[in-house]
Amino acid sequence: MISKKAAMGIFSLLIAVLIPLIFGVSQYILTVLTIMLVFIIYSSAWNLLALSGQGSLGHAAFFGIGGYTSAIIAKSLGFPPLATILLGGVFAAFIGVLIGLTCVRLKEWFLAMVTFGFAVLAHTITIELSGLTGGWDGLPVQKLIPITVHNYIMYEYYLILITTVITVFIIYQIMKSKIGLALEAIRENELEAKVMGINVMKYKLMAFGISAFFTGIAGALEIHHFGYITPEVYGIDISFWPIIYCVSGGLFTIEGPIVGTIAITLLDESLKNFGWTYERYILIGLILILIVRFLPKGFVSIPEKIKAYLRS
């Protein structure tokens, strides 16, 4: 018997597969959908780290490291993007574990500030290594699918969709496994988790490494989609978007980052099309405040609230 969540997942995947076929090859629509998929990977990775009780305000560091690693290897060695994207994720995971080793014992907000500082440091180092990274000018990189291929953007969309499905499935399996239970126990009460025999350091580092890996994959996918990378990839907004998506959709759930990313992205793009520039950030900020105040479990809790209301 298929569960409701599984049925909704299959239905959502079917819609994602059919959208390009229904709307045709509209470059704008496919670009928005592709970036949405990239940020679903990114948000899901950030959410996995949060599941362990670790907060990051500088996850753009791993997003950028994955992107730059993939770009530099592809340009220097001539490897295809499909190979370098994976290497970008691996190197981001390596750096993530190193950062975790230095600050994993810190409490939530101290750790968050360290990650924020690391993102600033990564941004500065990237600019200083202009001979390798291109500095402020950035680097042109190989597209995920060559533009000479007919309907290349549709192939890119489906390739990133497959990557997103695989990523979400892996993270779901981790969250439902003994690893996920251990991470939840650590988040709820680290001292009690230690008493229960859980190796807190090991599981926190594991969460950091896995989260950084998929974040690096997301960064590499984005830059190969656009065909260019600059230090702006380390921007504060890039660090804050996954937090906004996860809080809006529902923290610590597998569907929360997906729902939050889709809802906020569609709202952001709609307001942008109405001519709103900075005003849209004010509205999104207000919506986030209302969610935290009146809907702390995010959008995914709305069906439960409706059921409870109808029963009462």
Buried (B, 14 or more C-beta within 10 A) or exposed (E): EEEEEEEEBEEBBEEBEEBBEEEEBBEEBBBBBBBBBBBBBBBBBBBBBBBBBBBBBBBBBBBBBBBBBBBBBBBEEEBEBEEBBBBBBBBBBBBBBBBBEEBBEBEEEEBBBBBBBBBBEBBEEBBEEEEEBBBEEBBEBBBBBEEEEEEBBBBBBBBBBEBBBEBBEBBBEBBEEEBBEBBBBBBEEBEEBBEEEBEBBEBBBBBBBBBBBBBBBBBBBBBBBBBBBBBEBBBBEBBBBBBBBBBBBBBBBBBBBBBBBBBBBEBBBEBEEEEBEEEBEEEBEEBBEEBEEEBEBBBBBEEEEEEEEEEE
